[in-house]
Amino acid sequence: MFSVKATKPTFRSYLP
């Protein structure tokens, strides 16, 4: 689920 390439976009998705 967590991708280093999509660290920024994924990290944003994790936030409410």
C-alpha positions as CSV (number, residue, x, y, z in Angstrom):
1,M,0.0,0.0,0.0
2,F,2.9,2.3,0.8
3,S,5.1,3.1,-2.2
4,V,8.3,5.1,-2.0
5,K,7.6,6.5,-5.4
6,A,4.2,7.7,-4.2
7,T,5.4,8.7,-0.8
8,K,4.0,12.3,-1.1
9,P,0.6,11.4,-2.7
10,T,0.2,8.3,-0.5
11,F,1.2,10.2,2.7
12,R,-1.5,12.8,1.8
13,S,-4.1,10.1,1.4
14,Y,-3.3,8.8,4.8
15,L,-4.3,12.1,6.4
16,P,-7.9,12.8,7.2
